[in-house]
Amino acid sequence: MSDCCSVNVNTDAAPAVMTCPVNGARSKQVYMLTVKSLVRQLPLGMLNTQYYFCDSSDCAVVYFGLDAEAPRFRLEDLAVRVGAKETADPIPICYCFGFTRQDIWDEIRSTGKSTVAKRITAEVEAGRCACEVKNPSGKCCLGDVTRTAKDRLGQKGESATTAIGEGSHSMEAGSGHSHETQYGHGRTRTAQSFPATRTRDHSSGPLDGGVDQRGPICPQSAGSVQG
């Protein structure tokens, strides 16, 4: 397979964390598969180098390469909104199943609890997630979902453990892992193997409209969340 079709690079020699060249924020590695899936238009002759994801809300750069000559990709270059950098609703929080921060807040306001993490976990266990090609970070969203619910519940003075479930603690602890066991470093897959993004009809609800069955299972799927 030629380099132009390779979606992963050998990251053995690449640092796990780099500082963003624009604002100095600590940025973690992101799969080339993620970059190629979510950037609207890749430049010709793009270097096949390790890329990093900057999640700082005060920086417009989303992806930058280990090689200083590699192109940087900004918010406007991506096919989806980057929730970590957005301040105006609807802020996406789960890219596989269409949940937003407002969905979590609305449920807590109406019922006093959040079942979003539990619902996502059920879909994950069914093998329906595809975080590497839908989430700009390339990682599972469950940790972000749980933190968002806990923060909102804390503002309301509710018990996060009771309102979200005991399983949220172990789930959040593992949220930083990517699907490395599915793909591995140095393995390749064509960028065309997965859809670049999937839009959601907000009138039909977060889990409607069909889900890509080809996505890998999240590493957090072994745990469950009790709402």
C-alpha positions as CSV (number, residue, x, y, z in Angstrom):
1,M,0.0,0.0,0.0
2,S,1.4,3.4,-0.9
3,D,1.9,6.1,1.7
4,C,-1.0,8.2,0.4
5,C,-3.4,5.4,1.4
6,S,-1.9,4.7,4.8
7,V,-3.9,5.9,7.7
8,N,-1.6,5.0,10.5
9,V,2.1,5.7,11.0
10,N,4.7,4.0,13.1
11,T,4.5,5.9,16.4
12,D,7.2,4.0,18.3
13,A,9.6,6.9,18.0
14,A,7.0,9.7,18.4
15,P,6.4,11.4,21.7
16,A,3.1,10.5,23.3
17,V,2.5,14.2,24.1
18,M,3.6,17.4,22.3
19,T,3.0,21.0,23.0
20,C,0.8,22.9,20.5
21,P,3.0,25.2,18.4
22,V,0.4,27.9,18.6
23,N,-0.6,28.2,22.3
24,G,1.7,25.6,24.0
25,A,-1.1,23.4,25.3
26,R,-0.2,19.7,26.0
27,S,-1.6,17.7,23.0
28,K,-1.9,13.9,22.7
29,Q,-1.4,11.7,19.7
30,V,-4.2,11.2,17.3
31,Y,-4.5,8.4,14.7
32,M,-3.9,9.4,11.1
33,L,-7.1,7.6,10.4
34,T,-9.0,10.2,12.5
35,V,-7.3,13.1,10.7
36,K,-8.0,11.7,7.2
37,S,-11.6,11.0,8.1
38,L,-12.5,14.4,9.6
39,V,-10.5,16.9,7.6
40,R,-12.6,18.2,4.7
41,Q,-9.8,18.3,2.1
42,L,-6.3,16.9,2.6
43,P,-3.5,18.7,0.7
44,L,-1.6,16.9,-2.0
45,G,1.7,15.6,-0.9
46,M,0.7,15.6,2.7
47,L,3.5,14.1,4.9
48,N,2.7,10.8,6.6
49,T,3.8,11.9,10.1
50,Q,2.4,11.5,13.6
51,Y,-0.4,14.0,14.3
52,Y,-1.5,15.5,17.6
53,F,-4.9,16.8,18.8
54,C,-5.0,20.2,20.5
55,D,-8.2,20.4,22.7
56,S,-7.5,23.8,24.1
57,S,-10.6,26.0,23.8
58,D,-8.6,29.1,23.2
59,C,-6.8,27.7,20.1
60,A,-8.2,27.4,16.6
61,V,-5.7,24.7,15.7
62,V,-7.1,21.1,15.9
63,Y,-4.4,18.9,14.4
64,F,-0.7,19.6,14.0
65,G,2.1,17.2,13.0
66,L,5.3,16.0,14.7
67,D,7.1,17.2,11.5
68,A,7.1,21.0,11.5
69,E,6.6,21.0,7.8
70,A,3.3,19.0,8.0
71,P,0.2,21.1,7.4
72,R,-1.9,22.2,10.4
73,F,-5.6,21.9,10.4
74,R,-7.9,24.4,12.1
75,L,-11.5,24.4,13.2
76,E,-12.8,25.5,9.8
77,D,-10.9,22.6,8.1
78,L,-12.9,19.9,9.9
79,A,-16.2,18.4,8.8
80,V,-17.6,18.4,12.3
81,R,-17.7,20.8,15.2
82,V,-15.0,20.2,17.8
83,G,-16.9,20.1,21.1
84,A,-13.8,20.7,23.3
85,K,-13.4,24.1,21.5
86,E,-17.0,25.2,21.2
87,T,-18.8,27.6,23.5
88,A,-22.2,27.8,21.8
89,D,-24.8,25.1,21.9
90,P,-25.4,22.6,20.6
91,I,-22.0,21.4,21.7
92,P,-21.3,17.8,20.5
93,I,-20.2,15.4,23.2
94,C,-20.9,12.0,21.6
95,Y,-20.1,11.8,17.9
96,C,-21.2,8.2,17.3
97,F,-24.7,8.5,18.7
98,G,-25.4,12.3,18.4
99,F,-25.6,13.4,22.0
100,T,-24.9,17.0,22.9
101,R,-24.1,18.7,26.2
102,Q,-27.6,20.2,26.1
103,D,-29.1,16.7,25.9
104,I,-27.4,15.8,29.2
105,W,-28.5,19.1,30.8
106,D,-32.1,18.8,29.6
107,E,-32.4,15.3,31.0
108,I,-31.0,16.3,34.4
109,R,-33.3,19.3,34.5
110,S,-36.3,17.1,33.7
111,T,-35.5,13.9,35.7
112,G,-32.8,14.8,38.2
113,K,-30.4,12.2,36.7
114,S,-28.5,11.3,33.5
115,T,-28.9,8.1,31.6
116,V,-26.8,9.1,28.6
117,A,-23.7,7.3,29.6
118,K,-25.7,4.1,30.2
119,R,-27.4,4.4,26.8
120,I,-24.1,4.9,25.1
121,T,-22.5,2.0,26.9
122,A,-25.3,-0.3,25.6
123,E,-24.6,0.8,22.0
124,V,-20.8,0.4,22.6
125,E,-21.3,-3.2,23.9
126,A,-23.3,-3.9,20.7
127,G,-20.2,-2.9,18.7
128,R,-21.8,0.2,17.1
129,C,-19.2,2.9,18.0
130,A,-16.6,4.3,15.6
131,C,-14.8,6.9,17.7
132,E,-11.6,6.9,15.5
133,V,-13.5,8.2,12.5
134,K,-16.2,10.4,14.2
135,N,-14.7,11.9,17.3
136,P,-12.0,14.6,16.5
137,S,-9.9,13.3,19.4
138,G,-10.1,9.8,18.1
139,K,-11.0,8.6,21.6
140,C,-14.1,7.3,23.4
141,C,-16.5,10.0,24.6
142,L,-17.7,8.2,27.8
143,G,-15.3,10.0,30.1
144,D,-16.4,13.4,28.7
145,V,-20.1,12.4,29.0
146,T,-19.7,11.3,32.6
147,R,-17.7,14.5,33.6
148,T,-20.4,16.7,32.0
149,A,-23.2,14.9,33.9
150,K,-21.2,15.1,37.2
151,D,-20.5,18.8,36.7
152,R,-24.2,19.6,36.1
153,L,-25.4,17.4,38.9
154,G,-22.9,19.1,41.2
155,Q,-24.3,22.5,40.3
156,K,-27.7,21.2,41.3
157,G,-26.4,19.7,44.5
158,E,-27.3,16.1,43.5
159,S,-25.3,13.0,44.2
160,A,-23.4,12.1,41.1
161,T,-22.9,8.5,42.1
162,T,-26.6,7.9,42.6
163,A,-27.7,9.9,39.6
164,I,-25.2,8.5,37.1
165,G,-24.3,5.1,38.5
166,E,-21.4,3.4,40.3
167,G,-19.9,2.2,36.9
168,S,-19.1,5.8,35.9
169,H,-15.9,5.9,38.0
170,S,-14.2,3.0,36.2
171,M,-15.5,4.2,32.9
172,E,-14.1,7.7,33.4
173,A,-10.8,6.4,34.5
174,G,-10.3,4.6,31.2
175,S,-11.6,7.3,29.0
176,G,-8.1,8.4,27.8
177,H,-7.5,5.1,25.9
178,S,-7.8,4.9,22.2
179,H,-8.8,1.7,20.3
180,E,-5.2,0.7,20.0
181,T,-6.1,-3.0,20.5
182,Q,-8.2,-2.9,17.4
183,Y,-5.8,-1.2,15.1
184,G,-2.3,-1.2,16.7
185,H,0.6,1.1,15.8
186,G,1.9,0.7,12.3
187,R,-1.1,-1.1,10.9
188,T,-2.8,0.5,8.0
189,R,-6.3,0.9,6.7
190,T,-7.7,3.0,3.9
191,A,-9.4,6.2,4.9
192,Q,-12.3,5.3,2.7
193,S,-13.1,2.3,4.9
194,F,-15.3,4.5,7.2
195,P,-17.6,7.5,6.6
196,A,-16.0,10.8,7.4
197,T,-18.9,12.0,9.6
198,R,-22.5,11.3,10.2
199,T,-25.1,14.0,10.8
200,R,-28.0,13.7,13.1
201,D,-31.6,14.7,12.7
202,H,-32.2,16.5,16.0
203,S,-36.0,16.0,15.7
204,S,-35.7,12.3,15.9
205,G,-33.6,11.9,19.0
206,P,-29.9,11.1,19.6
207,L,-29.9,7.4,18.8
208,D,-32.1,7.4,15.7
209,G,-31.2,7.4,12.1
210,G,-29.0,4.3,11.9
211,V,-25.5,3.6,13.2
212,D,-22.5,2.3,11.4
213,Q,-22.1,-1.3,12.4
214,R,-18.5,-1.5,11.3
215,G,-17.0,0.6,14.1
216,P,-14.7,-1.0,16.7
217,I,-15.8,-1.6,20.2
218,C,-14.7,1.0,22.8
219,P,-12.3,-0.2,25.5
220,Q,-14.8,1.0,28.1
221,S,-17.5,-1.5,26.9
222,A,-16.5,-4.0,29.6
223,G,-18.1,-1.9,32.3
224,S,-21.7,-0.9,32.7
225,V,-23.4,2.2,34.0
226,Q,-26.4,2.0,36.3
227,G,-28.7,5.0,36.0
